[in-house]
């Protein structure tokens, strides 16, 4: 936490020390002067560019491992460092606008459904045009932002939920202004890590052996050949090594455990018993298609049971305050007419696109929007309390509901879940940004506008890049296993086709996975075992992606452990910057590699 004595002494853009102004709050970290610059063109452009870059890398890494990363802190750091290098200086509130626009743009990979629902639809055979996808992405992403607006006062000002990422972003912004050299040093590490990852990735396009050393071919023996057959191979992707730095020991070790159980034990058993007699990596009749079901069951059961046991969060989410405060009108507040009209327009656009592109009855779209508005409240509170946005759980709730009211309609099932997922994702992301702005004394109205601009910019980045990746590589293939999409597709098929969709003995395996997911949640509620219980979500993903993806994140964790043991201070300073650089460098060069693949070069 940045000391309040430091934040109150920061200089504003005008050169005067910031002073407490009317309408400030006791828990603010920074008190701007009334004339401090805020919503400027340079701040918006910087945020949109950095957020767009993060969004593109999120497409790449999301289709590899099913996760995406936020853009708030990266946008703040790079925006500040960029203008510092040019001899200019953003104000604190301009930097907040940069991170807000960056967050809006960077979230579009997940909010638009481009790592889950949309690729799942393509795997089901739907063809989606670029213009339709852009309009769909804008409509459902805007819905989440409009859901968040009326919740701000309750969640941020009255309940004062922490929103850990939003708070950390505010602390980071203030720390940069207190120590500008530190921000520049972090930006330098990020850029050089990105350059290294980009050069490595481009080289690997022409010399694949440096990224995937075929040890089983260089040193053929039974152990190495068998391990490679079951996807236990060497893979050295910089982005996933960086992910191993970021996502922490519990998740990485859960991935490793899941890979060992799935590809080292259950897969060989399924093949030897004749339940999955085809090629190991075949979704049709191989172990990969068989392992999908217990993996999905594990992920879904953990997500749903966590939601059910978090009933207090549901109750608090719908509790209204006894008083709305002193009644003083804030000229920077977001007018009700803005979010209400926006919500109406977004709903209509979603209904039109849903009908003409996805054959979704308008009343089913309207029901999905209504359900999304309710679940978004829960997602916002969950994020505020724990920093975990249960988008997957929200989507699965919708899939279960639509499995009952629209049986046999896999496309409707998926797109209804996409609406819910987008609402939960964007509402929680917007509230993180509003929390940052609240702590910095920013104008919610100006942040709202910055978020909308960022979303528009993000769509312009992610939709073309999504098509480029899916044109260059096979969805569900080795390069883009798309685990989140495979899980959503499997759930939709199960709800529309019933148990007939399951391979031989996959039903009992799915039941066992569901039981394990429930047990993991229950064990996590026991304080003695809490620290040792693996993540069911991570284990389930490891069932779907090849084992070498889980292994490479473990390599990253091992490097992080050694680094932390030798120099804990440098880890605290540069871990996020180094990891972000590795992820961004490979993700951006991955776009180039995809284009080269489409052109037949390399």
C-alpha positions in Angstrom: 0.0 0.0 0.0 1.3 3.4 -0.9 1.6 5.7 2.1 -1.1 8.4 2.2 1.6 11.0 3.0 3.2 10.3 -0.4 0.0 10.4 -2.4 -1.2 13.6 -1.0 2.1 15.3 -1.9 2.0 14.3 -5.6 2.1 17.2 -8.0 -0.8 17.7 -10.4 -0.4 18.6 -14.0 -0.7 22.3 -13.2 2.3 22.2 -10.9 0.3 22.8 -7.7 0.1 20.3 -5.0 -3.2 18.4 -5.1 -5.6 19.4 -2.4 -8.7 17.8 -0.9 -11.7 18.9 -2.9 -15.4 18.7 -2.3 -16.9 15.3 -2.8 -13.7 13.4 -1.9 -13.9 10.3 0.4 -11.9 9.3 3.5 -10.5 6.2 1.8 -9.2 8.0 -1.3 -5.5 7.6 -1.9 -5.1 10.7 -4.0 -6.8 14.1 -4.0 -6.6 15.9 -7.4 -7.0 19.6 -8.0 -10.1 20.6 -9.9 -8.1 21.6 -13.0 -6.0 18.4 -13.3 -6.2 17.0 -16.8 -8.1 13.8 -17.2 -10.0 12.7 -20.3 -7.4 13.7 -23.0 -6.8 12.4 -26.5 -3.3 11.3 -25.7 -4.4 9.3 -22.7 -7.2 7.6 -24.7 -5.0 6.8 -27.6 -2.2 5.3 -25.4 -4.7 3.2 -23.5 -6.4 1.9 -26.7 -3.1 1.0 -28.3 -1.7 -0.8 -25.3 -5.0 -2.5 -24.5 -5.4 -3.5 -28.2 -2.0 -5.2 -28.0 -2.9 -7.0 -24.8 -6.2 -8.1 -26.4 -4.4 -9.6 -29.4 -2.0 -11.5 -27.1 -5.1 -12.7 -25.1 -6.5 -14.2 -28.3 -3.3 -16.2 -28.8 -2.8 -17.3 -25.2 -6.6 -17.8 -24.6 -6.9 -20.2 -27.5 -3.8 -22.1 -26.2 -4.7 -22.4 -22.4 -8.1 -20.9 -21.9 -7.0 -18.0 -19.8 -6.7 -14.3 -20.5 -4.9 -11.5 -18.6 -6.0 -8.0 -17.7 -4.5 -4.9 -19.3 -5.0 -2.3 -16.5 -1.5 -2.3 -14.9 0.3 -2.9 -18.2 -1.6 0.1 -19.8 -0.8 2.4 -16.9 2.9 1.5 -16.8 3.5 1.6 -20.5 1.4 4.7 -21.0 3.3 6.5 -18.3 6.7 5.3 -19.6 5.9 6.1 -23.2 5.2 9.8 -22.5 8.1 10.0 -20.1 10.4 8.8 -22.8 9.0 11.5 -25.1 9.7 14.2 -22.5 6.0 14.6 -21.6 4.2 13.8 -18.4 0.7 12.4 -17.9 -1.2 13.5 -14.9 -2.4 10.9 -12.4 -5.9 11.2 -13.7 -4.7 10.9 -17.3 -2.9 7.7 -16.4 -6.1 6.5 -14.9 -7.9 7.1 -18.2 -5.1 5.3 -20.0 -5.6 2.2 -17.8 -9.4 2.4 -18.1 -9.3 2.6 -21.9 -6.6 -0.1 -21.9 -8.7 -2.4 -19.7 -11.7 -2.0 -21.9 -9.7 -2.8 -25.1 -7.7 -5.6 -23.5 -10.8 -7.4 -22.1 -12.4 -7.9 -25.5 -10.8 -11.2 -26.3 -12.9 -12.8 -23.5 -15.8 -10.4 -23.4 -16.5 -10.9 -27.1 -16.4 -14.7 -26.5 -13.4 -15.2 -28.8 -11.7 -17.7 -26.6 -14.8 -19.7 -25.7 -18.3 -19.3 -27.3 -17.3 -18.1 -30.8 -14.7 -20.8 -31.5 -17.1 -23.3 -30.0 -19.7 -22.2 -32.5 -17.2 -22.6 -35.3 -16.4 -26.0 -34.1 -20.1 -26.8 -34.4 -20.0 -25.7 -38.0 -21.3 -22.1 -37.8 -19.8 -19.6 -40.2 -19.7 -16.0 -38.7 -18.9 -13.0 -40.9 -16.5 -10.3 -39.7 -19.0 -7.5 -39.6 -21.6 -9.6 -37.7 -18.9 -10.6 -35.2 -17.9 -7.0 -34.7 -21.5 -5.9 -34.0 -22.1 -8.9 -31.8 -18.9 -8.2 -29.8 -19.8 -4.5 -29.3 -23.4 -5.2 -28.2 -22.6 -7.8 -25.6 -19.5 -6.0 -24.3 -21.5 -2.8 -23.9 -24.2 -4.7 -21.9 -21.7 -5.5 -19.2 -20.6 -1.9 -18.9 -24.1 -0.7 -18.6 -24.9 -3.4 -16.0 -22.0 -2.1 -13.8 -23.0 1.6 -13.7 -26.0 1.3 -11.3 -24.0 -1.0 -9.0 -21.1 1.4 -8.5 -22.4 3.3 -5.5 -23.5 0.2 -3.6 -20.4 -1.9 -4.3 -17.7 0.8 -4.2 -18.9 3.6 -2.0 -21.2 2.0 0.4 -20.0 -1.6 0.8 -16.4 -0.4 0.0 -15.4 -3.8 -1.5 -11.7 -4.0 -2.0 -11.6 -5.0 -5.7 -7.9 -6.2 -5.3 -6.9 -5.6 -8.9 -8.5 -2.1 -9.0 -6.8 -1.2 -5.7 -3.4 -2.6 -6.9 -3.7 -0.5 -10.1 -4.3 2.7 -8.1 -1.3 1.8 -5.9 0.8 1.2 -9.0 -0.2 4.5 -10.6 0.7 6.4 -7.5 4.0 4.5 -7.0 5.0 5.5 -10.6 4.5 9.1 -9.8 6.4 8.8 -6.6 9.3 6.9 -8.3 9.3 7.7 -12.1 12.6 5.9 -12.5 11.1 2.7 -11.2 8.3 2.8 -13.8 10.8 3.4 -16.5 12.9 0.4 -15.4 9.9 -1.9 -15.4 8.9 -0.7 -18.8 12.4 -1.4 -20.1 12.3 -5.0 -18.7 8.9 -5.5 -20.3 10.0 -4.2 -23.7 13.3 -6.3 -23.8 11.4 -9.4 -22.7 8.9 -8.8 -25.5 11.7 -8.3 -28.1 13.4 -11.6 -27.0 10.1 -13.5 -27.1 9.2 -12.0 -30.5 12.5 -13.0 -32.0 12.4 -16.4 -30.5 8.8 -17.0 -31.8 9.6 -15.8 -35.3 12.7 -18.0 -35.5 10.7 -20.9 -34.3 8.3 -20.5 -37.3 11.3 -21.3 -39.6 13.1 -23.6 -37.2 10.4 -25.4 -35.1 13.0 -27.5 -33.3 14.1 -24.6 -31.1 10.5 -24.4 -29.7 9.7 -28.1 -29.8 13.0 -30.0 -29.5 12.1 -33.6 -30.7 14.1 -35.5 -28.1 12.3 -38.7 -28.8 13.6 -38.5 -32.4 17.1 -37.4 -31.5 17.5 -40.0 -28.7 15.0 -42.7 -29.6 14.1 -45.0 -26.7 11.0 -46.6 -25.3 10.6 -44.0 -22.5 10.9 -40.9 -24.6 8.9 -42.2 -27.5 6.0 -43.3 -25.2 6.1 -40.0 -23.3 6.0 -38.1 -26.6 3.0 -40.2 -27.7 1.1 -39.1 -24.7 2.1 -35.4 -25.3 4.8 -35.3 -22.6 7.2 -33.5 -24.9 9.5 -30.5 -24.6 7.8 -27.2 -25.5 9.5 -23.8 -24.8 6.9 -21.2 -25.6 7.9 -17.8 -24.0 4.2 -16.8 -23.4 3.4 -19.9 -21.3 6.7 -19.6 -19.4 5.6 -16.0 -18.6 2.2 -17.3 -17.6 3.9 -19.6 -15.1 5.4 -16.5 -13.5 2.0 -14.9 -13.1 -0.6 -17.5 -12.2 1.1 -18.7 -9.1 2.2 -22.1 -7.6 -1.2 -23.4 -6.7 -2.6 -23.1 -10.3 0.6 -24.3 -12.0 1.0 -27.3 -9.8 -2.7 -28.1 -10.3 -2.1 -28.0 -14.1 0.9 -30.4 -13.6 -1.2 -32.7 -11.4 -4.0 -32.7 -13.9 -1.7 -33.5 -16.8 -0.1 -36.4 -15.0 -3.5 -37.9 -14.0 -5.1 -37.4 -17.4 -2.3 -38.1 -19.9 -0.2 -40.3 -17.7 -2.9 -42.5 -16.1 -6.5 -42.1 -17.3 -5.7 -41.8 -21.0 -3.5 -44.9 -21.2 -6.1 -46.9 -19.2 -8.9 -45.7 -21.6 -6.9 -46.8 -24.6 -5.8 -50.1 -23.2 -9.4 -51.0 -22.3 -10.7 -50.1 -25.7 -12.7 -47.1 -24.6 -10.6 -44.8 -26.8 -8.9 -47.0 -29.4 -7.9 -44.3 -31.9 -4.9 -42.0 -32.1 -4.1 -40.4 -28.8 -4.8 -36.8 -29.9 -8.0 -37.6 -31.8 -11.2 -36.0 -30.5 -13.2 -38.6 -32.5 -12.2 -41.9 -31.0 -8.9 -41.2 -29.2 -7.9 -40.5 -25.6 -8.1 -36.7 -26.1 -11.8 -36.9 -26.9 -12.4 -39.3 -24.0 -10.4 -37.1 -21.5 -12.5 -34.1 -22.5 -15.5 -35.3 -20.5 -14.0 -35.9 -17.0 -12.1 -32.6 -17.5 -15.2 -30.6 -18.3 -17.1 -32.3 -15.5 -14.4 -31.4 -13.0 -14.4 -27.7 -14.2 -18.2 -27.4 -14.2 -18.8 -29.0 -10.9 -16.2 -26.9 -9.1 -17.6 -23.7 -10.6 -21.2 -24.5 -9.9 -20.7 -25.7 -6.3 -18.5 -22.7 -5.6 -21.4 -20.5 -6.7 -24.0 -22.5 -4.7 -21.9 -22.3 -1.5 -21.3 -18.6 -2.0 -25.0 -17.9 -1.3 -24.1 -15.1 1.1 -22.5 -13.3 -1.9 -25.9 -13.7 -3.7 -27.7 -12.2 -0.7 -25.3 -9.3 -0.3 -25.4 -8.7 -4.1 -29.1 -7.9 -3.9 -29.1 -6.0 -0.6 -30.0 -2.3 -1.1 -28.6 0.3 1.3 -30.8 1.9 3.9 -29.4 5.3 2.9 -27.8 6.6 -0.2 -25.7 9.1 1.7 -25.8 12.9 2.0 -27.8 13.4 -1.2 -25.2 15.8 -2.7 -25.4 15.5 -6.5 -22.1 14.7 -8.1 -21.6 16.5 -11.4 -19.2 13.8 -12.5 -21.7 11.0 -11.9 -22.9 8.9 -14.9 -26.4 10.1 -15.8 -29.1 7.4 -15.6 -30.2 8.3 -19.1 -26.8 7.2 -20.4 -26.7 3.7 -19.1 -30.4 3.1 -19.5 -30.5 4.1 -23.1 -27.3 2.2 -23.8 -28.7 -0.9 -22.1 -31.8 -0.7 -24.3 -29.8 -0.1 -27.5 -27.4 -2.9 -26.6 -30.2 -5.3 -25.9 -31.9 -4.6 -29.2 -28.7 -4.9 -31.2 -28.0 -8.2 -29.5 -31.4 -9.5 -30.3 -31.1 -8.5 -34.0 -27.6 -10.1 -34.4 -28.7 -13.2 -32.4 -31.7 -13.7 -34.7 -30.0 -13.1 -38.1 -26.6 -14.6 -37.4 -27.2 -17.3 -34.9 -30.9 -18.2 -35.5 -31.7 -17.3 -31.9 -35.3 -16.4 -31.1 -35.5 -12.8 -29.9 -37.3 -13.8 -26.7 -34.5 -16.2 -25.8 -32.0 -13.4 -26.3 -34.0 -11.1 -24.1 -34.2 -13.8 -21.4 -30.4 -14.2 -21.7 -29.9 -10.5 -21.2 -32.2 -10.5 -18.1 -30.3 -13.5 -16.7 -27.0 -11.8 -17.4 -28.0 -8.7 -15.5 -28.7 -10.8 -12.4 -25.6 -12.9 -12.7 -23.4 -9.9 -13.4 -24.3 -8.6 -9.9 -23.0 -11.8 -8.4 -19.9 -11.6 -10.6 -19.2 -8.0 -9.6 -19.5 -8.8 -5.9 -17.4 -12.0 -6.2 -14.7 -10.0 -7.9 -14.9 -7.2 -5.3 -14.5 -9.7 -2.5 -12.0 -12.2 -3.9 -10.7 -10.8 -7.2 -12.1 -13.9 -8.9 -14.6 -13.4 -11.7 -16.5 -16.6 -12.1 -17.3 -16.1 -15.8 -17.1 -19.9 -16.5 -19.6 -20.6 -13.7 -21.9 -17.9 -15.0 -21.8 -19.4 -18.5 -22.5 -22.9 -17.2 -25.5 -21.7 -15.2 -27.0 -20.2 -18.4 -26.1 -23.4 -20.4 -28.0 -25.5 -17.9 -31.0 -23.1 -17.9 -31.2 -23.1 -21.7 -30.7 -26.9 -21.9 -34.1 -27.0 -20.3 -36.0 -24.3 -22.1 -34.3 -24.7 -25.6 -33.4 -28.4 -25.9 -31.7 -29.5 -29.0 -30.4 -26.0 -29.9 -26.7 -26.1 -29.3 -26.1 -22.7 -31.0 -28.7 -21.0 -28.8 -27.2 -22.7 -25.8 -23.8 -21.4 -26.5 -24.7 -17.8 -27.5 -27.0 -17.4 -24.5 -24.0 -18.4 -22.3 -21.8 -16.0 -24.3 -24.2 -13.1 -23.3 -24.0 -14.1 -19.7 -20.2 -14.5 -19.8 -19.8 -11.1 -21.5 -22.0 -9.4 -18.9 -20.1 -10.9 -16.0 -16.7 -10.2 -17.6 -17.3 -6.6 -18.6 -19.3 -5.6 -15.5 -16.6 -6.8 -13.2 -13.8 -5.3 -15.3 -15.6 -2.0 -15.4 -16.0 -2.0 -11.6 -12.3 -2.7 -11.1 -11.6 0.4 -13.1 -14.2 2.4 -11.2 -12.6 1.3 -8.0 -9.3 2.6 -9.2 -10.9 5.9 -10.2 -12.7 6.2 -6.9 -9.4 5.8 -5.0 -7.7 8.4 -7.3 -10.6 10.9 -7.1 -11.4 10.5 -10.8 -14.6 11.3 -12.6 -16.8 8.1 -13.1 -18.4 9.8 -16.1 -15.1 10.3 -17.9 -14.0 6.7 -17.0 -17.3 5.4 -18.5 -16.6 7.2 -21.7 -13.0 5.9 -21.7 -14.2 2.3 -21.2 -16.6 2.6 -24.2 -13.9 4.0 -26.4 -11.6 1.2 -25.3 -14.1 -1.4 -26.1 -14.6 -0.1 -29.6 -10.8 0.0 -30.1 -10.5 -3.5 -28.7 -13.0 -4.9 -31.2 -11.1 -3.4 -34.1 -8.0 -5.2 -32.9 -9.4 -8.6 -31.8 -11.8 -9.6 -34.6 -9.3 -9.4 -37.5 -6.6 -11.1 -35.3 -9.1 -13.9 -34.3 -9.8 -14.6 -38.0 -6.1 -14.5 -38.8 -5.2 -17.1 -36.1 -8.1 -19.4 -37.0 -7.2 -19.2 -40.7 -3.5 -20.0 -40.0 -4.1 -22.8 -37.4 -6.7 -25.4 -36.8 -9.1 -24.7 -34.0 -8.8 -27.5 -31.5 -5.5 -28.6 -33.1 -2.0 -28.7 -31.6 -1.3 -25.0 -32.0 -4.7 -23.8 -30.8 -6.2 -26.4 -28.6 -8.9 -23.9 -27.5 -9.7 -25.7 -24.2 -12.4 -23.2 -23.1 -14.1 -23.6 -26.4 -14.0 -27.3 -26.2 -15.5 -27.3 -22.7 -18.4 -25.0 -23.8 -19.0 -27.1 -26.9 -19.0 -30.3 -24.9 -21.5 -28.9 -22.4 -23.8 -27.7 -25.2 -23.6 -31.1 -27.0 -24.3 -32.9 -23.8 -27.4 -30.8 -23.0 -28.7 -31.2 -26.5 -27.8 -34.8 -27.3 -27.8 -36.4 -23.9 -25.6 -39.2 -22.8 -25.4 -40.5 -26.3 -22.7 -37.8 -27.0 -20.3 -39.5 -24.6 -17.7 -42.1 -25.6 -17.7 -45.5 -24.0 -17.2 -45.3 -20.2 -16.8 -41.5 -20.4 -20.0 -41.1 -18.4 -18.7 -42.8 -15.3 -15.4 -40.8 -15.7 -17.4 -37.6 -15.9 -19.3 -38.5 -12.8 -16.1 -39.2 -11.0 -14.7 -35.8 -12.2 -17.9 -34.1 -10.9 -17.4 -35.7 -7.5 -13.8 -34.7 -7.3 -14.8 -31.1 -8.2 -17.3 -31.0 -5.3 -14.8 -32.5 -2.9 -12.1 -29.9 -3.8 -14.6 -27.1 -3.1 -15.5 -28.6 0.3 -11.9 -29.3 1.3 -11.0 -25.7 0.4 -13.5 -24.5 3.1 -11.6 -26.3 5.8 -8.9 -24.0 7.0 -6.4 -26.8 7.7 -6.4 -28.1 4.1 -7.1 -24.8 2.3 -3.6 -24.1 1.3 -3.0 -27.6 -0.1 -6.2 -28.1 -2.2 -5.5 -27.9 -6.0 -7.6 -25.9 -8.4 -10.3 -28.0 -10.1 -10.5 -25.5 -12.9 -6.8 -25.8 -13.7 -6.8 -29.6 -13.4 -9.8 -29.8 -15.7 -8.0 -27.6 -18.3 -5.0 -29.9 -18.1 -7.3 -32.8 -19.2 -8.1 -30.8 -22.4 -4.8 -29.3 -23.5 -1.7 -31.4 -24.4 0.5 -32.2 -21.4 3.4 -30.1 -22.7 1.4 -26.9 -22.2 1.1 -27.7 -18.5 4.8 -28.7 -18.4 6.0 -25.4 -19.9 4.1 -23.4 -17.3 5.8 -25.5 -14.7 9.2 -24.6 -16.2 8.2 -21.0 -15.7 7.2 -21.6 -12.1 10.6 -23.4 -11.5 12.5 -20.4 -12.9 10.4 -18.1 -10.8 11.2 -20.2 -7.7 14.9 -20.1 -8.3 14.8 -16.3 -9.1 12.8 -15.6 -5.9 15.2 -17.6 -3.8 18.2 -15.7 -5.1 16.7 -12.2 -5.4 13.3 -11.8 -3.8 13.4 -8.0 -4.2 14.0 -8.1 -7.9 11.1 -10.6 -8.3 8.8 -8.2 -6.5 10.0 -5.3 -8.8 10.1 -7.0 -12.2 8.1 -10.2 -12.1 5.0 -8.7 -13.7 6.9 -6.7 -16.2 9.0 -9.7 -17.3 6.0 -12.1 -17.6 3.9 -9.5 -19.4 6.8 -8.9 -21.9 7.1 -12.6 -22.6 3.4 -13.0 -23.2 3.0 -9.9 -25.3 6.2 -10.7 -27.4 5.1 -14.2 -28.4 1.5 -13.1 -28.8 2.3 -10.3 -31.2 4.8 -12.3 -33.2 2.2 -15.1 -33.2 0.1 -12.8 -35.4 3.0 -12.4 -37.8 3.5 -16.2 -37.8 -0.1 -16.8 -38.5 0.0 -14.4 -41.5 3.1 -16.2 -42.8 1.3 -19.5 -42.4 -1.7 -18.2 -44.4 0.7 -17.0 -47.1 2.5 -20.3 -47.2 5.9 -18.8 -46.0 8.0 -20.9 -43.8 
